[in-house]
Amino acid sequence: MHIGRRFSRASATYDEAAIAQRHIAARLADYLAQYRKESDFSPGRALEIGCGTGLLTRHLLRLYPDAAWTLNDIQSAGAEKALGYCPKGTEFICKDAETLVGNNRYSLIASASTFQWLAAPSQFVRKLAAWQSAGDVLLFSTFLADTLKEIRDLTGQGLHYPAVEQWRDWLASDYHIYAMVQETLTLDFDSPLEVLQHLKQTGVTATQNEVWTRGRLRSFCEAYRCFYQNERNQVIITYQPLYVLAIKK
């Protein structure tokens, strides 16, 4: 539950700090809007996994206000804001997505910037497929290996991110791939300390096992500027999202 606690603590600062995640949610919704235009897709029941504070929720509700929505997240603090975009009575399930059970059918399952936290992504994809019928849509974004590479290179810490090929293989038996697109985003900050603050404010500590003594922090900041300072004397942090829209076979 440590992931849930981190995001709960960051819920008040998340929307302002989550620059990359906000961009990702908007672009993910663009793929769904494009597919809707080409196919007249209109979901009945819909599920959003890892709704957070609603960065994707508000786009989904704008596209499909009449769908019967269920929101899920591991913590409820930020989800109150997400539910504020929804019709009164929208169902909310507060639990780890990998423990979700049930026999509900969802013609749309959507998720932004959540699947990178999955302990068993291939099994989770199979679970989602069991909740969908032919022609239903699975829409999600996750992250690839270059995400927060600056932190990983300097500290040796970070998540393991499955490759594009792995996601393609996991989806292949149950889904047709409509869109699978990767992107690289680079954010600029005035100092390495601001990078660490940015990560803390979005619940992505990335260095949770690091012992930040004064000397260790000074060395980290010096190395960060040495390797990752740009021509404007700012430092960078990298995100590498993967966008996926898949159609159930």
Residue pairs with C-beta under 8 A, 6 or more apart in sequence:
1 74
1 96
2 208
3 74
3 117
3 203
4 74
4 75
4 96
5 75
6 203
6 204
6 205
7 14
7 52
7 74
7 75
7 77
7 78
7 203
8 75
8 76
8 77
8 78
9 203
10 17
10 200
10 201
10 202
10 203
11 53
11 75
11 77
11 78
11 81
13 201
13 202
14 52
14 53
14 78
14 201
14 202
14 203
15 22
15 53
15 55
15 81
16 201
17 198
17 201
17 202
18 55
18 202
19 187
19 198
20 185
20 187
20 239
20 241
21 55
21 112
21 113
21 202
22 55
23 185
24 112
24 113
24 141
24 185
24 239
24 241
24 243
25 55
25 56
25 59
25 112
25 113
25 141
26 59
27 183
27 241
27 243
28 56
28 59
28 110
28 112
28 139
28 140
28 141
28 243
29 56
29 59
29 60
29 62
29 63
31 139
31 178
31 179
31 181
31 243
31 245
32 59
32 60
32 63
32 110
32 137
32 139
32 245
33 63
34 179
35 41
35 137
35 178
35 179
35 245
36 42
36 63
41 108
41 137
42 64
42 67
43 64
43 67
43 106
43 107
43 108
43 136
43 137
44 67
44 68
44 107
45 67
45 68
45 70
45 104
45 105
45 106
45 107
45 108
46 60
46 64
46 67
46 68
46 69
46 70
46 106
46 107
46 108
46 109
46 110
47 69
47 70
47 71
47 72
47 104
47 106
47 108
47 109
47 110
47 131
48 56
48 57
48 60
48 69
48 70
48 71
48 72
48 82
48 109
48 110
48 111
49 72
49 97
49 100
49 109
49 110
49 111
49 114
49 140
50 72
50 73
50 74
50 97
50 111
50 112
50 113
50 114
50 117
51 57
51 71
51 72
51 73
51 79
51 82
52 73
52 78
52 79
52 82
52 113
52 114
53 78
53 79
53 81
53 82
54 78
54 79
54 81
54 82
54 83
54 84
54 85
55 112
56 110
56 111
56 112
57 71
57 82
57 85
57 86
58 85
60 69
60 110
61 69
61 85
61 86
64 108
65 87
67 108
69 86
69 87
69 90
69 91
70 90
70 91
70 92
70 93
70 104
70 106
71 79
71 82
71 83
71 86
71 90
71 91
71 92
71 93
72 92
72 93
72 94
72 95
72 97
72 100
73 79
73 82
73 92
73 94
74 94
74 95
74 96
74 97
75 94
76 92
76 94
79 92
79 94
83 90
83 92
93 100
97 111
97 114
97 118
97 124
98 118
98 119
98 120
98 123
98 124
100 127
102 131
104 131
105 131
105 132
105 133
105 136
106 131
106 132
106 136
107 132
107 133
107 135
107 136
107 137
108 136
108 137
108 139
109 128
109 131
109 132
109 136
109 137
109 138
109 139
109 140
110 138
110 139
110 140
111 139
111 140
111 141
112 140
112 141
113 141
113 142
113 143
113 241
114 140
114 142
115 121
115 124
115 140
115 141
115 142
116 142
116 143
116 147
116 159
116 161
117 159
118 124
121 162
121 166
121 167
121 170
122 166
122 170
125 170
125 171
125 174
126 174
128 138
129 138
129 174
129 175
129 248
132 138
132 248
133 248
134 248
134 249
135 247
135 248
136 247
136 248
137 245
137 246
137 247
137 248
138 171
138 175
138 244
138 245
138 246
138 247
138 248
139 244
139 245
139 246
140 244
141 241
141 242
141 243
141 244
142 161
142 162
142 167
142 241
142 242
142 244
143 159
143 161
143 239
143 240
143 241
143 242
144 161
144 163
144 164
144 182
144 240
144 241
144 242
145 161
145 163
145 240
146 184
146 238
146 240
147 158
147 159
147 161
147 238
147 239
147 240
147 241
148 158
148 199
148 204
148 206
148 237
148 238
148 239
149 158
149 238
150 195
150 224
150 227
150 228
150 235
150 236
150 237
150 238
151 157
151 158
151 195
151 199
151 206
151 207
151 237
152 158
152 206
153 227
154 220
154 223
154 224
154 227
155 206
155 207
155 210
155 220
157 206
157 207
157 208
157 209
157 210
158 206
161 240
164 180
164 182
164 242
167 180
167 242
167 244
168 177
168 180
171 177
171 244
171 246
174 248
174 249
175 246
175 247
175 248
175 249
176 246
176 247
176 249
177 244
177 245
177 246
178 245
178 246
178 247
179 243
179 244
179 245
180 242
180 243
180 244
180 245
180 246
181 242
181 243
182 240
182 241
182 242
182 243
183 240
183 241
183 242
183 243
184 238
184 239
184 240
185 238
185 239
185 240
185 241
186 236
186 237
186 238
186 239
187 198
187 236
187 237
187 238
187 239
188 230
188 232
188 234
188 235
188 236
189 195
189 198
189 234
189 235
189 236
189 237
190 234
190 235
191 221
191 235
192 220
192 221
192 224
192 225
192 235
193 221
194 235
195 224
195 235
195 237
196 207
198 237
199 205
199 206
199 207
199 237
210 216
224 235
225 235
228 235
228 236
228 237
229 235
229 236
230 236
